[in-house]
Amino acid sequence: MTSLSVEILAADAAEPITSAGNAQLGIAVLAGIAVIVLLITKFKLHAFLALTIGSLALGAFAGAPLADTIKSFTTGLGNTVAGVGVLIALGAILGKLLADSGGADQIVDTILAKASGRAMPWAMVLIASVIGLPLFFEVGIVLLIPVVLLVAKRGNYSLMRIGIPALAGLSVMHGLIPPHPGPLVAIDAVGANLGVTLALGLVVAIPTVIIAGPLFSRYAARWVDIPAPENMIPVRPSEDLEKRPGFGVTVATVLLPVVLMLVKALVDIVVDDPENGVQKVTDVIGSPLIALLAAVLVALFTLGRAAGFTKERLSTTVEKSLAPIAGVLMIVGAGGGFKQTLIDIGVGQMILEFSEDWSIPALLLAWLIAVAIRLATGSATVATISAAGLVAPLAEGMSTSHTALLVLAIGAGSLFFSHVNDAGFWLVKEYFGMTVGQTVKTWSVMETIISVVGIGFVLLLSLVL
């Protein structure tokens, strides 16, 4: 368990900063979330500011002293950024190197060269899933959309038959698999084991992405039969490069942090002896920080230098990768502040009592809370962070596997029915040249399938683990 997790559990056990009863706490939670939703949707305020103001409103409605509310918020913000900020930064660097070096294009071109006909949707979901591991969702879309449009046009495929599998691969990685920001924050919030969560996340992700991607795309292509829009086919990122890294070394670099974290999880399960020398080594190299740092250092050579980058260009690439994630870091940090405020006013205990009185399974309750916040705010990351804060106390006493499943339940709920308040909705609509109705029939339904199928597999796993 990480030091941040220990701090969170210690905070759970502390006395609440308000004496409000469950009824007032319930009203405070609804009011705080309503403030956030209103500021994001009606006033178009940045999620960082909305979460900050919403946290202060939450404390005020709960009757907590302003000084205590501010302390809770800043403590949560600091702990969250300390826990996941470096990991998000390392993931951004790895993703930028993958894109700028032409490594992503190399993966795409190699797989597409070996796929045709009915295999093409499966090739697209494979491409998106591999590339989606180190990339943020929006970056992955920008990178893959040109490929989707080119394949659909040149191969005379239905745009939805090719596009839906690619979007499903990216979305599933974003919601369920670390090192994406949402899953990382949820792992820290509930004190889950990252390696176990990653392993179980892959078990859930594979069948989910198959159902929501290649299988659903058959129906999506019938419902919305449109050609690839000519004006949306941009220049691919690596067309100005003289050379690109090889396929095998690129895939190995992308998968390196995943392999290291999975090895750690496997050794922890098989050896289960903290004093064992092998376990001590794997605990170090398989920790998220070291695994991602190792991948970045390797990528500087296997991707950057292989593409002919000079030391100056490598430095510039790293520098440019960090600027776009400032907003993400602040949203994640403010979400951590909101989560800590929820914990400190006593909402965790209220949720525990609620779940016991109504006999709602913890995993299903976590999913439902994430779904509600996702529908209201439109942000999968905000939904994940907020839901993790609300249900974190439910993890106390859970087994390692069930704590990991709690994270996956939250992640699945955070993807439910993307609609007009989600930036991703409009991104997909514009790139694919669809109407709002067509986007709902394809993208929104696909997201809902991912969410429902995801929680279904999570609940099935909970019965056997």
Secondary structure, 3 states (H helix, E strand, C coil): CCHHHHHHHHHHHCCCCCCCCHHHHHHHHHHHHHHHHHHHHCCCCCHHHHHHHHHHHHHHHCCCCHHHHHHHHHHHHHHHHHHHHHHHHHHHHHHHHHHHCCHHHHHHHHHHHCCCHHHHHHHHHHHHHHHHCCCCHHHHHHHHHHHHHHHHHHCCCCHHHHHHHHHHHHHHHHHHCCCCHHHHHHHHHHCCCHHHHHHHHHHHHHHHHHHHHHHHHHHHHHHCCCCCCHHHCCCCCCCCCCCCCCHHHHHHHHHHHHHHHHHHHHHHHHCCCCCCHHHHHHHHHCCHHHHHHHHHHHHHHHHHHHHCCCHHHHHHHHHHHHHHHHHHHHHHHHHHHHHHHHHHCCHHHHHHHHHHHHCCCHHHHHHHHHHHHHHHHCCHHHHHHHHHHHHHHHHCCCCHHHHHHHHHHHHHHCCCCCCCCCHHHHHHHHHHCCCHHHHHHHHHHHHHHHHHHHHHHHHHHHHHC
